[in-house]
């Protein structure tokens, strides 16, 4: 097997993906219930708050302010996240009930309404040699905008399926996500050095927080018996629909950014930030907005998260090797510096 083939297959056996799948299996076999569920739920809430505190502490205020100058890029990512995605989600309603059940469609539409990722957008943009500062700001701006826009869109588009928008739900989301993020920004000057020195350890904290939230959501689903509503054929259909959704968004963000006049580095940032959805933000929002039905509502988001990690890892590696997607029209011969990089 060639090195290139190994590099393409590596994301399929990524340890974090295996850890997420293992967490789901653990929740199926040993779900938290009763008093244990209360303890796990409280720990999950604290873990998400810590996660967003770390996001805020890592984002340089200067970079964020500088990023505001690149407003066209951020507006493009926000449009992809909160306009194009929801429109595609609404179009998928035609698949009910023949392909998707109403419950799975509700989860798919919720997936289309959550903000973009921060960490993986930055990581993949960096691997692909794209505009990393733009990816940092785009992911952060999307997460902050999602704290308000996601509850509003859920109330508007999902209606009675979710708890919808209310002042109470908004305040709970702000308290769990925005307040810790702003606290991280305020305390950044004192904790930035510590975070930089312990970057690897804190990476485990990031991932461990998401694993805890996943365990909590899927435990609730097992206790409530909602997973019996999902048959293998329906699950396969959901995966197929999500694969098409991801392919469409990857294509639209890449070629759409080109039509808007962005350079290659910016297009990479737009593609990775505009085509992905945040599990870290979506899970706590679902628990607030959907209540007892949150476990089934987050299943499409969980599956999409795995899919985007695998596909985007392969794409980032391809870009890093100097092999962008084929452009329409005559093929461009690589310049001498590009040939040397290969």
Buried (B, 14 or more C-beta within 10 A) or exposed (E): EEEEEEBBEEBEEBEBBEBBEEBBEBBEEEBBEEEEBEEBBEBBBBBBBBBBBBBBBBBBEEBBEEBEEBEBBBEBBBBBBBEBBBEBBEEBEEBBEEBBBEBBBBBBBBBBBBBBBBBBBBBBBBBBBBBBBBBBBBBBBBBBBBBBBBBBBBBEBBEEBBBBBEEEBBEBBBEBBBBBBBBBBEEBEEBBEEBEEEEEEBEEEBBBBBBBBBBBBBBBBBBBEBBEEBEEEBBEBBBEBBBEBBEBBBEBBBBBBBEBEBEBBBBBBBBBBBBBBBBBBBBBBBBBBBEEBBBBBBBBBBBBBBBBBBBBBBBBBBBBEEEBBEEEEEEEEEEEEEEEEE
